[in-house]
Amino acid sequence: MAWIKRKFGERPPPKRLTREAMRNYLKE
C-alpha cells in the first residue's frame, strides 16, 4: 500500500476516498 501513500503524497486519503481510490487503482 506504499504506492497509495506516494500518489496522495504523505497524507493518507480519507476512508471514503480510500475505498474509491483502491477500486480505481485495482482496475488500473
mmCIF file of the N, C-alpha and C atoms, coordinates in Angstrom:
data_MODEL
# 
_entry.id   MODEL 
# 
loop_
_atom_site.group_PDB 
_atom_site.id 
_atom_site.type_symbol 
_atom_site.label_atom_id 
_atom_site.label_alt_id 
_atom_site.label_comp_id 
_atom_site.label_asym_id 
_atom_site.label_entity_id 
_atom_site.label_seq_id 
_atom_site.pdbx_PDB_ins_code 
_atom_site.Cartn_x 
_atom_site.Cartn_y 
_atom_site.Cartn_z 
_atom_site.occupancy 
_atom_site.B_iso_or_equiv 
_atom_site.pdbx_formal_charge 
_atom_site.auth_seq_id 
_atom_site.auth_comp_id 
_atom_site.auth_asym_id 
_atom_site.auth_atom_id 
_atom_site.pdbx_PDB_model_num 
ATOM 1  N N  . MET A 1 1  ? 0.833   -1.212 0.000   1.00 0.00 ? 1  MET A N  1 
ATOM 2  C CA . MET A 1 1  ? 0.000   0.000  0.000   1.00 0.00 ? 1  MET A CA 1 
ATOM 3  C C  . MET A 1 1  ? 0.861   1.253  0.000   1.00 0.00 ? 1  MET A C  1 
ATOM 4  N N  . ALA A 1 2  ? 2.161   1.089  -0.087  1.00 0.00 ? 2  ALA A N  1 
ATOM 5  C CA . ALA A 1 2  ? 3.064   2.252  -0.065  1.00 0.00 ? 2  ALA A CA 1 
ATOM 6  C C  . ALA A 1 2  ? 2.825   3.136  -1.275  1.00 0.00 ? 2  ALA A C  1 
ATOM 7  N N  . TRP A 1 3  ? 2.472   2.530  -2.403  1.00 0.00 ? 3  TRP A N  1 
ATOM 8  C CA . TRP A 1 3  ? 2.272   3.316  -3.637  1.00 0.00 ? 3  TRP A CA 1 
ATOM 9  C C  . TRP A 1 3  ? 1.086   4.253  -3.484  1.00 0.00 ? 3  TRP A C  1 
ATOM 10 N N  . ILE A 1 4  ? 0.074   3.856  -2.706  1.00 0.00 ? 4  ILE A N  1 
ATOM 11 C CA . ILE A 1 4  ? -1.080  4.748  -2.497  1.00 0.00 ? 4  ILE A CA 1 
ATOM 12 C C  . ILE A 1 4  ? -0.625  6.000  -1.762  1.00 0.00 ? 4  ILE A C  1 
ATOM 13 N N  . LYS A 1 5  ? 0.199   5.832  -0.730  1.00 0.00 ? 5  LYS A N  1 
ATOM 14 C CA . LYS A 1 5  ? 0.684   6.991  0.025   1.00 0.00 ? 5  LYS A CA 1 
ATOM 15 C C  . LYS A 1 5  ? 1.521   7.886  -0.870  1.00 0.00 ? 5  LYS A C  1 
ATOM 16 N N  . ARG A 1 6  ? 2.302   7.284  -1.748  1.00 0.00 ? 6  ARG A N  1 
ATOM 17 C CA . ARG A 1 6  ? 3.140   8.096  -2.651  1.00 0.00 ? 6  ARG A CA 1 
ATOM 18 C C  . ARG A 1 6  ? 2.262   8.938  -3.567  1.00 0.00 ? 6  ARG A C  1 
ATOM 19 N N  . LYS A 1 7  ? 1.221   8.356  -4.129  1.00 0.00 ? 7  LYS A N  1 
ATOM 20 C CA . LYS A 1 7  ? 0.358   9.096  -5.063  1.00 0.00 ? 7  LYS A CA 1 
ATOM 21 C C  . LYS A 1 7  ? -0.358  10.238 -4.349  1.00 0.00 ? 7  LYS A C  1 
ATOM 22 N N  . PHE A 1 8  ? -0.851  9.985  -3.166  1.00 0.00 ? 8  PHE A N  1 
ATOM 23 C CA . PHE A 1 8  ? -1.592  11.007 -2.435  1.00 0.00 ? 8  PHE A CA 1 
ATOM 24 C C  . PHE A 1 8  ? -0.655  11.918 -1.660  1.00 0.00 ? 8  PHE A C  1 
ATOM 25 N N  . GLY A 1 9  ? 0.653   11.742 -1.839  1.00 0.00 ? 9  GLY A N  1 
ATOM 26 C CA . GLY A 1 9  ? 1.592   12.476 -1.005  1.00 0.00 ? 9  GLY A CA 1 
ATOM 27 C C  . GLY A 1 9  ? 1.743   11.697 0.290   1.00 0.00 ? 9  GLY A C  1 
ATOM 28 N N  . GLU A 1 10 ? 2.280   12.308 1.322   1.00 0.00 ? 10 GLU A N  1 
ATOM 29 C CA . GLU A 1 10 ? 2.489   11.582 2.569   1.00 0.00 ? 10 GLU A CA 1 
ATOM 30 C C  . GLU A 1 10 ? 1.222   11.564 3.422   1.00 0.00 ? 10 GLU A C  1 
ATOM 31 N N  . ARG A 1 11 ? 0.151   12.193 2.926   1.00 0.00 ? 11 ARG A N  1 
ATOM 32 C CA . ARG A 1 11 ? -1.098  12.207 3.701   1.00 0.00 ? 11 ARG A CA 1 
ATOM 33 C C  . ARG A 1 11 ? -2.009  11.088 3.223   1.00 0.00 ? 11 ARG A C  1 
ATOM 34 N N  . PRO A 1 12 ? -2.467  10.219 4.111   1.00 0.00 ? 12 PRO A N  1 
ATOM 35 C CA . PRO A 1 12 ? -3.376  9.135  3.720   1.00 0.00 ? 12 PRO A CA 1 
ATOM 36 C C  . PRO A 1 12 ? -4.740  9.690  3.338   1.00 0.00 ? 12 PRO A C  1 
ATOM 37 N N  . PRO A 1 13 ? -5.379  9.150  2.308   1.00 0.00 ? 13 PRO A N  1 
ATOM 38 C CA . PRO A 1 13 ? -6.697  9.623  1.873   1.00 0.00 ? 13 PRO A CA 1 
ATOM 39 C C  . PRO A 1 13 ? -7.766  9.290  2.904   1.00 0.00 ? 13 PRO A C  1 
ATOM 40 N N  . PRO A 1 14 ? -8.888  10.021 2.925   1.00 0.00 ? 14 PRO A N  1 
ATOM 41 C CA . PRO A 1 14 ? -9.993  9.731  3.840   1.00 0.00 ? 14 PRO A CA 1 
ATOM 42 C C  . PRO A 1 14 ? -10.574 8.342  3.585   1.00 0.00 ? 14 PRO A C  1 
ATOM 43 N N  . LYS A 1 15 ? -11.344 7.832  4.528   1.00 0.00 ? 15 LYS A N  1 
ATOM 44 C CA . LYS A 1 15 ? -11.885 6.472  4.402   1.00 0.00 ? 15 LYS A CA 1 
ATOM 45 C C  . LYS A 1 15 ? -12.716 6.334  3.129   1.00 0.00 ? 15 LYS A C  1 
ATOM 46 N N  . ARG A 1 16 ? -13.532 7.329  2.831   1.00 0.00 ? 16 ARG A N  1 
ATOM 47 C CA . ARG A 1 16 ? -14.373 7.242  1.629   1.00 0.00 ? 16 ARG A CA 1 
ATOM 48 C C  . ARG A 1 16 ? -13.507 7.188  0.384   1.00 0.00 ? 16 ARG A C  1 
ATOM 49 N N  . LEU A 1 17 ? -12.515 8.076  0.324   1.00 0.00 ? 17 LEU A N  1 
ATOM 50 C CA . LEU A 1 17 ? -11.665 8.137  -0.855  1.00 0.00 ? 17 LEU A CA 1 
ATOM 51 C C  . LEU A 1 17 ? -10.815 6.870  -0.958  1.00 0.00 ? 17 LEU A C  1 
ATOM 52 N N  . THR A 1 18 ? -10.477 6.295  0.183   1.00 0.00 ? 18 THR A N  1 
ATOM 53 C CA . THR A 1 18 ? -9.646  5.091  0.163   1.00 0.00 ? 18 THR A CA 1 
ATOM 54 C C  . THR A 1 18 ? -10.355 3.977  -0.595  1.00 0.00 ? 18 THR A C  1 
ATOM 55 N N  . ARG A 1 19 ? -11.622 3.753  -0.289  1.00 0.00 ? 19 ARG A N  1 
ATOM 56 C CA . ARG A 1 19 ? -12.340 2.665  -0.968  1.00 0.00 ? 19 ARG A CA 1 
ATOM 57 C C  . ARG A 1 19 ? -12.455 2.945  -2.453  1.00 0.00 ? 19 ARG A C  1 
ATOM 58 N N  . GLU A 1 20 ? -12.830 4.174  -2.806  1.00 0.00 ? 20 GLU A N  1 
ATOM 59 C CA . GLU A 1 20 ? -12.972 4.516  -4.229  1.00 0.00 ? 20 GLU A CA 1 
ATOM 60 C C  . GLU A 1 20 ? -11.621 4.457  -4.924  1.00 0.00 ? 20 GLU A C  1 
ATOM 61 N N  . ALA A 1 21 ? -10.605 5.000  -4.267  1.00 0.00 ? 21 ALA A N  1 
ATOM 62 C CA . ALA A 1 21 ? -9.270  5.026  -4.865  1.00 0.00 ? 21 ALA A CA 1 
ATOM 63 C C  . ALA A 1 21 ? -8.755  3.603  -5.060  1.00 0.00 ? 21 ALA A C  1 
ATOM 64 N N  . MET A 1 22 ? -8.942  2.754  -4.067  1.00 0.00 ? 22 MET A N  1 
ATOM 65 C CA . MET A 1 22 ? -8.454  1.381  -4.189  1.00 0.00 ? 22 MET A CA 1 
ATOM 66 C C  . MET A 1 22 ? -9.135  0.685  -5.365  1.00 0.00 ? 22 MET A C  1 
ATOM 67 N N  . ARG A 1 23 ? -10.436 0.917  -5.535  1.00 0.00 ? 23 ARG A N  1 
ATOM 68 C CA . ARG A 1 23 ? -11.129 0.293  -6.670  1.00 0.00 ? 23 ARG A CA 1 
ATOM 69 C C  . ARG A 1 23 ? -10.558 0.797  -7.983  1.00 0.00 ? 23 ARG A C  1 
ATOM 70 N N  . ASN A 1 24 ? -10.332 2.114  -8.065  1.00 0.00 ? 24 ASN A N  1 
ATOM 71 C CA . ASN A 1 24 ? -9.789  2.688  -9.301  1.00 0.00 ? 24 ASN A CA 1 
ATOM 72 C C  . ASN A 1 24 ? -8.386  2.157  -9.563  1.00 0.00 ? 24 ASN A C  1 
ATOM 73 N N  . TYR A 1 25 ? -7.568  2.079  -8.515  1.00 0.00 ? 25 TYR A N  1 
ATOM 74 C CA . TYR A 1 25 ? -6.190  1.609  -8.696  1.00 0.00 ? 25 TYR A CA 1 
ATOM 75 C C  . TYR A 1 25 ? -6.186  0.127  -9.055  1.00 0.00 ? 25 TYR A C  1 
ATOM 76 N N  . LEU A 1 26 ? -7.087  -0.634 -8.464  1.00 0.00 ? 26 LEU A N  1 
ATOM 77 C CA . LEU A 1 26 ? -7.135  -2.060 -8.781  1.00 0.00 ? 26 LEU A CA 1 
ATOM 78 C C  . LEU A 1 26 ? -7.545  -2.262 -10.237 1.00 0.00 ? 26 LEU A C  1 
ATOM 79 N N  . LYS A 1 27 ? -8.452  -1.421 -10.735 1.00 0.00 ? 27 LYS A N  1 
ATOM 80 C CA . LYS A 1 27 ? -8.862  -1.526 -12.137 1.00 0.00 ? 27 LYS A CA 1 
ATOM 81 C C  . LYS A 1 27 ? -7.691  -1.177 -13.047 1.00 0.00 ? 27 LYS A C  1 
ATOM 82 N N  . GLU A 1 28 ? -6.920  -0.167 -12.655 1.00 0.00 ? 28 GLU A N  1 
ATOM 83 C CA . GLU A 1 28 ? -5.753  0.198  -13.451 1.00 0.00 ? 28 GLU A CA 1 
ATOM 84 C C  . GLU A 1 28 ? -4.666  -0.829 -13.179 1.00 0.00 ? 28 GLU A C  1 
# 
